[in-house]
Amino acid sequence: MYKNIVMYKKLLFFAGILLLLSSCTSNYTIEGTVDKMADGAKVLLRKQVNESFVDLDSTFVKNGKFAFRGKQDSATMALLTVESKEKLPYMPALFILENGNLKVNVDTVSSVSGTKLNDVFQSYMESRFNMDKKMEQLSREYVTDYLTGTLTDSILTKLKKQFSDEEANLKIMTQKYIQNNTDNISGIYLFLQNSYLFSPEEQATIIRDAKPFFKEDPMIRTFSDILEHTRNIAVGMPYIDLKMQNPVGKEVSLSDYIGKGKYVLIDFWAS
């Protein structure tokens, strides 16, 4: 009997621990730090809804710290900004808002950590920041040399190659991240924000090979529809053999005219 009571208490103890652990991860806690110069500044938390970020919560900096607490049903992209009357050199923190304990440091280069998804996303963002800085520096060198009249052909060729190499590395890194994260919101976000890096064929391949979570997202579906429409009207694609009436009422097809001469002028009108 005594052993049964002891065992029952142990089960209650472990059940309580499991319940506590569960409650810790069913909500999110964001603990942030920023320079004390920002004391009193408003901190705004926004989350992505469709193609824009909307206000979710706000607080104020006190002793260089701030915090948010809440619950997120499913992970989404979020943006955290420190707003002040003074022009503070703080970069907004872009991260994945999901349940868990998140640590945010707002600075000239902001960072977010605390969950596996955010740690991986942060690693990409740090590399992306460094690549963007290099390309920005190359662009500044080009403008400076051009304005000062020191831009020679050899310098131009060198700058073009360096810029092209950085852009190629950015494309490879971004494509790898997207393909490895088509099961979460960050892959969708980076694909839509960086689609310009890829040709229509590459875009279609990424979508085709992605996981259902990616393909079934409403924004990806809209993108796919636009992509398909664009591909159908691209230069070199077969024309649609429309049937219509000519000015005298006879039914004709485009194929009756196309290919019969060097040029075909088509005039559509509404009545």
C-alpha positions in Angstrom: 0.0 0.0 0.0 2.8 2.4 1.0 4.7 1.6 -2.2 1.5 2.4 -4.3 1.2 5.8 -2.6 4.8 6.7 -3.2 4.5 5.6 -6.9 1.3 7.7 -7.2 3.1 10.8 -5.8 6.0 10.3 -8.3 3.5 10.0 -11.2 1.9 13.3 -10.0 5.3 14.9 -9.8 6.3 14.0 -13.3 2.9 14.8 -14.7 3.3 18.3 -13.1 6.7 18.7 -14.7 5.4 17.7 -18.1 2.4 20.1 -17.7 4.8 22.9 -16.8 7.1 22.2 -19.7 4.1 22.1 -22.0 2.8 25.4 -20.8 6.2 27.0 -21.3 6.2 26.1 -25.0 2.5 26.8 -25.7 3.2 30.6 -25.5 5.9 32.9 -26.6 8.1 35.1 -24.5 10.3 37.7 -26.1 13.0 39.2 -23.9 14.8 42.1 -25.6 17.8 44.3 -24.9 18.8 47.6 -26.4 21.1 50.5 -25.5 19.9 52.5 -22.6 19.9 55.5 -24.8 16.6 54.1 -26.0 15.0 54.2 -22.6 11.4 55.4 -22.9 11.2 54.5 -26.6 8.3 52.6 -28.0 8.9 49.0 -29.2 6.5 47.8 -31.8 5.8 44.1 -32.6 4.3 43.5 -36.0 3.4 40.2 -37.6 2.9 39.3 -41.2 -0.7 39.0 -42.5 -0.8 38.1 -46.2 1.7 40.5 -47.9 2.0 43.1 -45.2 3.0 43.5 -41.5 0.3 44.6 -39.1 0.6 45.8 -35.5 0.3 43.1 -32.9 1.6 44.5 -29.6 3.7 47.3 -28.2 5.7 48.2 -25.1 8.4 50.6 -23.9 12.1 50.3 -23.2 13.0 50.5 -19.5 16.6 50.2 -18.3 17.6 48.9 -21.7 15.1 46.1 -21.7 11.7 45.2 -23.0 9.5 42.1 -23.1 6.5 40.7 -25.0 4.3 37.7 -24.1 1.6 36.0 -26.0 0.4 32.9 -27.9 0.9 32.2 -31.6 -1.3 29.4 -33.1 1.1 28.9 -36.0 4.6 30.3 -36.8 4.6 33.6 -38.8 7.1 36.2 -39.9 7.4 39.2 -37.5 9.2 42.5 -37.3 10.3 44.2 -34.1 11.2 47.9 -34.3 12.3 50.5 -31.7 10.6 53.8 -32.4 11.8 57.1 -30.9 11.8 60.8 -31.6 15.5 60.7 -31.8 17.1 59.1 -34.9 18.4 56.0 -33.3 20.6 53.8 -35.5 18.7 50.6 -34.8 17.9 48.0 -37.4 14.5 46.3 -37.2 14.6 42.7 -36.1 13.1 40.3 -38.7 12.3 36.9 -37.2 9.9 34.0 -36.9 7.2 34.5 -34.3 6.5 31.1 -32.7 5.8 29.8 -29.3 9.0 29.5 -27.2 11.5 31.7 -25.4 13.0 34.2 -27.8 16.0 36.6 -27.1 16.2 39.8 -29.1 19.1 42.2 -29.2 18.3 45.4 -31.1 21.3 47.3 -32.4 22.8 48.5 -35.7 22.7 44.8 -36.6 19.8 43.2 -34.7 19.7 39.5 -33.8 17.1 37.0 -32.6 17.7 33.5 -31.1 16.0 31.0 -28.9 14.2 28.5 -31.2 15.7 26.2 -33.8 13.9 27.9 -36.7 15.1 31.3 -35.6 18.7 30.2 -35.1 18.8 28.8 -38.6 17.1 31.9 -40.0 19.4 34.2 -38.1 22.4 32.4 -39.6 21.1 33.1 -43.1 20.3 36.8 -42.3 23.8 37.4 -40.9 25.4 36.0 -44.1 22.9 37.9 -46.2 23.8 41.1 -44.4 27.5 40.7 -45.1 26.9 39.9 -48.8 24.6 43.0 -49.2 27.3 45.2 -47.6 29.9 43.9 -50.1 27.6 44.6 -53.0 26.7 48.0 -51.6 30.4 48.8 -51.3 31.1 47.8 -54.9 28.3 50.0 -56.1 29.7 52.9 -54.1 33.1 52.3 -55.6 31.6 52.4 -59.1 29.7 55.6 -58.5 32.7 57.3 -56.9 35.1 56.3 -59.7 32.5 57.4 -62.3 31.9 60.8 -60.8 35.6 61.5 -60.3 36.5 60.4 -63.8 38.8 57.5 -62.6 36.6 54.7 -63.9 38.8 52.9 -66.4 37.7 49.8 -68.5 39.8 47.5 -66.3 38.3 48.9 -63.1 34.8 48.5 -64.5 35.5 44.9 -65.6 36.9 44.1 -62.1 33.9 45.7 -60.3 31.4 43.9 -62.5 33.0 40.5 -61.9 33.2 41.1 -58.1 29.5 42.2 -58.1 28.5 39.2 -60.3 30.3 36.8 -58.0 28.7 38.1 -54.9 25.3 38.0 -56.5 25.9 34.4 -57.6 26.9 33.4 -54.1 23.7 35.1 -52.7 21.6 33.2 -55.2 23.1 29.9 -54.3 22.8 30.5 -50.5 19.2 31.8 -50.8 18.1 28.9 -53.0 19.6 26.4 -50.6 17.9 27.9 -47.7 14.5 28.0 -49.4 14.8 24.4 -50.6 15.7 23.3 -47.1 12.8 25.2 -45.5 9.8 24.6 -47.7 8.1 23.1 -44.6 8.0 26.4 -42.7 7.1 30.1 -43.2 10.6 31.4 -43.5 11.1 29.5 -46.8 7.9 31.0 -48.2 8.9 34.5 -47.1 12.4 34.3 -48.5 11.2 32.9 -51.8 8.7 35.7 -52.3 11.2 38.4 -51.3 14.0 37.0 -53.5 12.2 35.6 -56.5 14.0 38.1 -58.7 17.2 36.1 -58.1 15.7 33.2 -60.1 14.6 32.7 -63.7 10.9 31.7 -64.3 12.1 28.1 -64.9 14.0 28.1 -61.6 11.0 29.5 -59.8 8.8 26.8 -61.2 11.3 24.1 -60.2 11.5 25.4 -56.6 7.7 25.3 -56.3 7.4 21.9 -58.0 9.9 20.3 -55.7 8.7 22.0 -52.5 6.7 20.3 -49.7 2.9 20.6 -49.5 3.1 23.3 -46.8 4.9 25.6 -49.4 2.8 24.7 -52.4 -0.6 25.2 -50.6 0.2 28.6 -49.2 -2.2 31.2 -50.6 0.6 33.6 -51.6 2.6 30.9 -53.3 -0.6 29.8 -55.2 -1.1 33.4 -56.4 2.6 33.6 -57.4 2.2 30.3 -59.3 -0.8 31.5 -61.2 1.0 34.7 -62.2 4.1 32.7 -63.2 2.1 30.3 -65.3 0.3 33.2 -67.1 3.7 34.9 -67.7 5.2 31.8 -69.1 2.3 31.3 -71.5 2.8 34.8 -73.1 6.6 34.8 -73.0 8.5 35.4 -76.3 8.8 32.2 -78.2 5.8 30.4 -76.7 3.2 29.0 -79.1 0.3 31.4 -79.9 -3.3 30.5 -79.0 -5.1 29.8 -82.3 -8.1 32.1 -81.7 -11.2 31.8 -83.8 -13.1 35.0 -84.6 -15.1 36.8 -87.2 -13.5 39.0 -89.8 -15.0 42.4 -90.8 -17.4 40.7 -93.3 -18.7 38.2 -90.7 -16.7 35.1 -91.8 -15.2 32.9 -89.1 -11.4 32.8 -89.4 -8.5 31.5 -87.3 -5.1 33.1 -86.5 -3.5 30.2 -88.2 -5.1 31.2 -91.4 -2.8 34.2 -91.5 0.3 33.5 -89.2 3.2 32.1 -91.2 1.8 33.2 -94.5 4.1 36.3 -94.6 6.8 38.2 -92.7 4.4 40.2 -90.5 0.9 39.9 -89.3 -1.0 42.9 -87.8 -3.7 41.9 -85.4 -6.2 44.5 -84.3 -8.7 43.7 -81.6 -11.8 45.9 -81.0 -14.9 45.8 -78.8 -18.4 46.7 -79.8 
